Amino acid sequence: MNTGLNDVVNLTWKISAVLHGHEDASLLDSYEAERRPAALSIVTNADAAMMKVVSRNPGARFLFDYVAPLVSRFHQPHRLLATLAQLSWRYPPLNASVEGSSSGDPAVGTRLADHPLRGGGYVNQRLGTSQYVAFRSGENAELDSGSDGPNALSGTAWRGPVASFARPVSFGAGKKPFSGIVLARPDGYIAATYAFGKGFDSARMPRAMPHVSRL
């Protein structure tokens, strides 16, 4: 079911973006490129897991019937659950020249958590149906007015929707809070990050929707 839901979300925002004139029709070609590997991975892992569950091997039966239930009382398999729910899947950049603007950022392509936002609400409530949203983590007085809404990031070319996290977010356990701009796709996946500070290039931010230049 999770696979089907992710398929629907992935395709519908792209159709909406094309119909609203935000993107070229070539964006639709990325649906198979993104979702086919995810579906194949889920099917392969599900088959492997089922073979272990139905195995009559005494060792495997002991692990599943006795060891696994005991371990689950003290440790929840968060990584496994995230994989089954497809919350840990990572997409490659749609646009190599725009997406992933913070070179080597492992957060790019992953799903943005449903963080609380300044002024109320959460990330998923602000995601658009056909437009990217720029989420601000921390402040930079030289680049923005400190408010949300159109033209809020006055120091950049961005003229799309803007929102601010209630507090600086971190990408991964033990990571330092990120200070910069997180550009999220309508399906909630991180398209690019732009870190404030030395090396920040506001000119690299797109005006609204980064158009697909490479698939």
Sine and cosine of phi, psi and omega as CSV:
sin_phi,cos_phi,sin_psi,cos_psi,sin_omega,cos_omega
0.00,0.00,-0.67,0.74,0.01,-1.00
-0.88,0.48,-0.59,0.81,0.03,-1.00
-0.89,0.45,-0.71,0.70,0.00,-1.00
-0.90,0.44,-0.65,0.76,0.01,-1.00
-0.90,0.44,-0.67,0.74,0.03,-1.00
-0.92,0.39,-0.57,0.82,0.08,-1.00
-0.87,0.49,-0.72,0.69,-0.03,-1.00
-0.89,0.45,-0.74,0.68,-0.02,-1.00
-0.89,0.46,-0.68,0.73,-0.02,-1.00
-0.88,0.48,-0.66,0.75,-0.06,-1.00
-0.99,0.17,-0.64,0.77,-0.11,-0.99
-0.92,0.39,-0.62,0.78,0.00,-1.00
-0.93,0.37,-0.52,0.85,0.02,-1.00
-0.95,0.31,-0.64,0.77,0.08,-1.00
-0.89,0.46,-0.69,0.73,0.00,-1.00
-0.89,0.46,-0.66,0.75,0.00,-1.00
-0.89,0.46,-0.63,0.78,0.02,-1.00
-0.94,0.35,-0.71,0.70,-0.03,-1.00
-0.90,0.43,-0.52,0.86,0.02,-1.00
-1.00,0.07,-0.01,1.00,0.04,-1.00
0.98,0.17,0.23,0.97,0.01,-1.00
-0.99,0.15,-0.42,0.91,-0.06,-1.00
-0.66,-0.75,0.36,-0.93,0.08,-1.00
-0.98,0.21,0.40,-0.91,-0.03,-1.00
-0.88,0.48,-0.32,0.95,0.01,-1.00
-0.90,0.44,-0.31,0.95,0.04,-1.00
-0.86,0.50,-0.53,0.85,-0.04,-1.00
-0.89,0.45,-0.42,0.91,0.01,-1.00
-0.92,0.40,-0.35,0.94,-0.03,-1.00
-0.97,0.23,-0.21,0.98,-0.02,-1.00
-0.86,0.51,-0.80,0.60,-0.01,-1.00
-0.92,0.40,-0.63,0.78,-0.02,-1.00
-0.88,0.48,-0.55,0.83,-0.02,-1.00
-1.00,0.03,-0.68,0.74,-0.16,-0.99
-1.00,0.03,-0.49,0.87,-0.01,-1.00
-0.88,0.48,-0.74,0.67,0.04,-1.00
-0.87,0.50,-0.60,0.80,0.01,-1.00
-0.91,0.42,-0.71,0.71,-0.01,-1.00
-0.90,0.44,-0.68,0.74,0.01,-1.00
-0.89,0.45,-0.63,0.78,0.01,-1.00
-0.90,0.43,-0.68,0.73,0.00,-1.00
-0.90,0.43,-0.71,0.71,-0.01,-1.00
-0.89,0.46,-0.70,0.71,-0.01,-1.00
-0.89,0.46,-0.73,0.69,-0.01,-1.00
-0.93,0.38,-0.59,0.81,0.01,-1.00
-0.91,0.41,-0.65,0.76,0.03,-1.00
-0.90,0.44,-0.68,0.73,-0.01,-1.00
-0.90,0.43,-0.66,0.75,0.01,-1.00
-0.91,0.41,-0.65,0.76,0.00,-1.00
-0.90,0.43,-0.62,0.79,0.03,-1.00
-0.88,0.47,-0.59,0.81,0.02,-1.00
-0.96,0.29,-0.61,0.80,-0.02,-1.00
-0.91,0.42,-0.65,0.76,-0.06,-1.00
-1.00,-0.02,0.02,1.00,-0.02,-1.00
-0.88,0.48,0.61,-0.79,0.05,-1.00
-0.99,-0.16,0.10,0.99,0.04,-1.00
-0.89,0.45,0.79,-0.61,-0.06,-1.00
-0.83,0.56,-0.64,0.77,0.00,-1.00
-0.91,0.42,-0.70,0.71,0.00,-1.00
-0.91,0.41,-0.65,0.76,0.00,-1.00
-0.90,0.44,-0.64,0.77,0.01,-1.00
-0.90,0.44,-0.67,0.74,0.00,-1.00
-0.89,0.45,-0.73,0.69,-0.07,-1.00
-0.97,0.26,-0.60,0.80,-0.09,-1.00
-1.00,0.09,-0.46,0.89,-0.10,-0.99
-0.83,-0.56,-0.76,0.65,-0.08,-1.00
-0.94,0.34,-0.75,0.66,-0.06,-1.00
-0.86,0.51,-0.74,0.67,0.03,-1.00
-0.88,0.48,-0.58,0.82,0.00,-1.00
-0.93,0.36,-0.71,0.71,-0.01,-1.00
-0.90,0.44,-0.62,0.79,-0.05,-1.00
-0.90,0.43,-0.31,0.95,0.04,-1.00
-0.94,0.33,-0.44,0.90,-0.08,-1.00
-0.91,-0.40,-0.33,0.94,-0.04,-1.00
-0.59,-0.81,0.86,-0.51,0.04,-1.00
-1.00,0.02,0.74,-0.68,-0.02,-1.00
-0.98,0.22,0.96,0.30,-0.09,-1.00
-0.87,0.50,-0.64,0.77,-0.02,-1.00
-0.91,0.41,-0.66,0.75,0.02,-1.00
-0.91,0.42,-0.69,0.73,-0.01,-1.00
-0.90,0.43,-0.63,0.78,0.03,-1.00
-0.91,0.41,-0.59,0.81,0.03,-1.00
-0.92,0.39,-0.70,0.71,0.00,-1.00
-0.90,0.44,-0.59,0.81,0.01,-1.00
-0.99,0.13,-0.07,1.00,-0.03,-1.00
0.88,0.47,0.53,0.85,0.07,-1.00
-1.00,0.01,-0.19,0.98,-0.03,-1.00
-0.97,-0.25,0.07,1.00,-0.03,-1.00
-0.94,0.34,0.57,-0.82,0.00,-1.00
-0.84,-0.55,0.79,-0.61,0.03,-1.00
-1.00,-0.06,0.56,-0.83,0.11,-0.99
-0.96,0.28,0.38,-0.92,0.01,-1.00
-0.86,0.51,0.65,-0.76,0.10,-0.99
-0.97,0.23,-0.55,0.83,-0.06,-1.00
-0.77,-0.64,0.95,-0.32,-0.11,-0.99
-0.91,0.41,-0.45,0.89,-0.07,-1.00
-1.00,0.07,-0.26,0.96,-0.04,-1.00
-0.88,-0.47,-0.79,0.62,-0.08,-1.00
-0.95,0.30,0.64,-0.77,-0.05,-1.00
0.97,0.24,0.58,0.81,-0.09,-1.00
-0.89,0.45,-0.46,0.89,0.14,-0.99
-1.00,0.09,0.97,-0.22,-0.16,-0.99
-0.81,0.59,0.79,-0.61,0.08,-1.00
0.97,0.24,0.18,0.98,-0.01,-1.00
-0.94,0.35,0.91,-0.42,-0.03,-1.00
-0.93,0.38,-0.23,0.97,-0.01,-1.00
-0.97,0.26,-0.44,0.90,-0.04,-1.00
-0.90,0.44,0.78,-0.63,-0.01,-1.00
1.00,-0.10,-0.18,0.98,0.02,-1.00
-1.00,-0.08,0.21,-0.98,-0.03,-1.00
-0.99,0.14,0.74,-0.67,0.03,-1.00
-0.97,0.24,0.80,-0.60,0.00,-1.00
-0.91,0.42,0.37,-0.93,-0.05,-1.00
-0.99,0.13,0.93,0.36,-0.05,-1.00
-0.95,0.32,0.50,-0.86,0.12,-0.99
-0.93,0.36,0.50,-0.87,-0.05,-1.00
-0.92,-0.39,0.42,-0.91,0.07,-1.00
-0.91,0.42,0.73,-0.68,-0.02,-1.00
1.00,0.00,-0.04,1.00,0.01,-1.00
0.96,-0.27,0.38,-0.92,0.00,-1.00
1.00,0.01,0.04,-1.00,-0.05,-1.00
-0.73,-0.68,0.22,-0.98,-0.05,-1.00
-0.79,0.61,-0.76,0.65,-0.08,-1.00
-0.88,0.47,-0.41,0.91,0.02,-1.00
-0.98,0.21,-0.30,0.95,-0.03,-1.00
-0.98,-0.22,-0.18,0.98,0.01,-1.00
-0.90,0.44,0.69,-0.72,0.00,-1.00
-0.99,0.11,0.15,-0.99,0.04,-1.00
-1.00,0.00,-0.35,0.94,-0.05,-1.00
-0.58,-0.81,0.00,1.00,-0.02,-1.00
-0.84,-0.55,0.50,-0.87,0.13,-0.99
-0.96,0.29,0.40,-0.92,0.05,-1.00
-0.82,-0.57,0.71,-0.71,0.04,-1.00
-1.00,-0.09,0.89,-0.45,0.03,-1.00
-0.98,-0.22,0.77,-0.64,-0.04,-1.00
-0.99,-0.14,0.76,-0.65,0.04,-1.00
-0.88,-0.47,0.95,-0.32,-0.12,-0.99
1.00,0.07,-0.03,-1.00,-0.06,-1.00
-0.83,-0.56,0.46,-0.89,0.12,-0.99
-0.53,-0.85,0.98,-0.18,-0.14,-0.99
-0.88,0.47,-0.42,0.91,-0.03,-1.00
-0.97,0.23,-0.28,0.96,-0.13,-0.99
-0.94,-0.34,-0.38,0.92,-0.09,-1.00
-0.55,-0.83,0.16,-0.99,-0.05,-1.00
-1.00,0.02,-0.09,1.00,-0.03,-1.00
1.00,0.08,0.00,1.00,0.02,-1.00
-0.91,-0.42,0.17,-0.99,0.03,-1.00
-0.96,-0.26,0.25,-0.97,0.02,-1.00
0.91,-0.41,0.01,-1.00,0.00,-1.00
-0.83,0.55,0.63,-0.78,0.03,-1.00
0.91,0.42,0.23,0.97,0.00,-1.00
-0.91,0.42,-0.58,0.82,0.03,-1.00
-1.00,-0.05,0.93,0.36,-0.14,-0.99
-0.91,0.41,-0.34,0.94,0.00,-1.00
-1.00,0.07,0.09,1.00,0.00,-1.00
-0.78,-0.62,0.07,-1.00,0.03,-1.00
-0.99,0.15,-0.13,0.99,-0.11,-0.99
-0.91,0.41,0.78,-0.63,0.04,-1.00
-0.78,-0.63,0.26,0.97,0.02,-1.00
-1.00,-0.01,-0.14,-0.99,-0.01,-1.00
-0.88,0.48,0.58,-0.82,0.00,-1.00
-0.73,-0.69,0.64,-0.77,0.10,-1.00
-0.57,-0.82,0.31,-0.95,-0.02,-1.00
-0.83,-0.56,0.68,-0.73,0.10,-0.99
-0.92,0.40,0.52,-0.85,0.01,-1.00
-0.88,0.47,-0.49,0.87,0.05,-1.00
-0.47,-0.88,0.41,-0.91,0.02,-1.00
-0.80,0.60,0.69,-0.72,-0.06,-1.00
-0.99,-0.16,0.35,-0.94,0.07,-1.00
-0.86,-0.51,0.57,-0.82,0.03,-1.00
-0.95,-0.31,1.00,-0.01,0.01,-1.00
0.95,-0.32,0.51,-0.86,-0.01,-1.00
-0.90,0.44,0.72,-0.70,0.05,-1.00
0.99,0.15,-0.02,1.00,-0.01,-1.00
-0.99,0.12,0.49,-0.87,0.04,-1.00
-0.95,0.31,0.49,-0.87,0.05,-1.00
-0.84,0.55,0.68,-0.73,-0.02,-1.00
-1.00,0.09,0.72,-0.69,0.06,-1.00
-0.89,-0.46,0.95,-0.30,-0.04,-1.00
0.27,-0.96,-0.42,-0.91,-0.05,-1.00
-0.89,-0.46,0.74,-0.67,0.04,-1.00
-0.93,-0.36,0.89,-0.46,0.00,-1.00
-1.00,-0.09,0.90,-0.45,-0.09,-1.00
-0.94,-0.33,0.66,-0.75,0.09,-1.00
-0.96,0.29,0.29,-0.96,0.03,-1.00
-0.86,0.51,-0.40,0.91,0.02,-1.00
-1.00,0.02,0.11,0.99,0.09,-1.00
1.00,-0.01,0.03,1.00,0.03,-1.00
-1.00,0.02,0.58,-0.82,-0.06,-1.00
-0.97,0.24,0.87,-0.49,0.00,-1.00
-1.00,0.07,-0.58,0.81,-0.03,-1.00
-0.27,-0.96,0.37,-0.93,0.13,-0.99
-0.77,-0.64,0.59,-0.80,0.00,-1.00
-0.78,-0.63,0.98,-0.19,-0.07,-1.00
-0.98,0.20,0.71,-0.70,0.09,-1.00
-0.94,0.35,0.27,-0.96,0.06,-1.00
0.97,-0.23,-0.31,-0.95,-0.06,-1.00
-0.86,0.51,0.77,-0.63,0.02,-1.00
1.00,-0.07,-0.09,1.00,0.01,-1.00
-0.93,0.36,0.76,-0.65,-0.01,-1.00
-0.84,-0.54,0.99,-0.13,-0.05,-1.00
-0.90,0.44,-0.39,0.92,-0.03,-1.00
-0.93,0.36,-0.30,0.95,-0.02,-1.00
-0.98,0.17,-0.24,0.97,0.04,-1.00
-0.96,0.29,0.70,-0.72,0.03,-1.00
-0.95,0.31,0.18,-0.98,-0.01,-1.00
-0.97,0.25,-0.66,0.75,0.00,-1.00
-0.48,-0.87,-0.93,0.38,0.00,-1.00
-0.89,-0.45,0.86,-0.52,0.06,-1.00
-0.94,0.34,0.89,-0.46,-0.06,-1.00
-0.97,0.23,0.50,-0.87,-0.04,-1.00
-0.96,0.27,0.82,-0.57,0.02,-1.00
-0.89,-0.46,-0.26,0.96,-0.01,-1.00
-0.49,-0.87,0.69,-0.72,0.07,-1.00
-0.85,-0.53,0.00,0.00,0.00,0.00
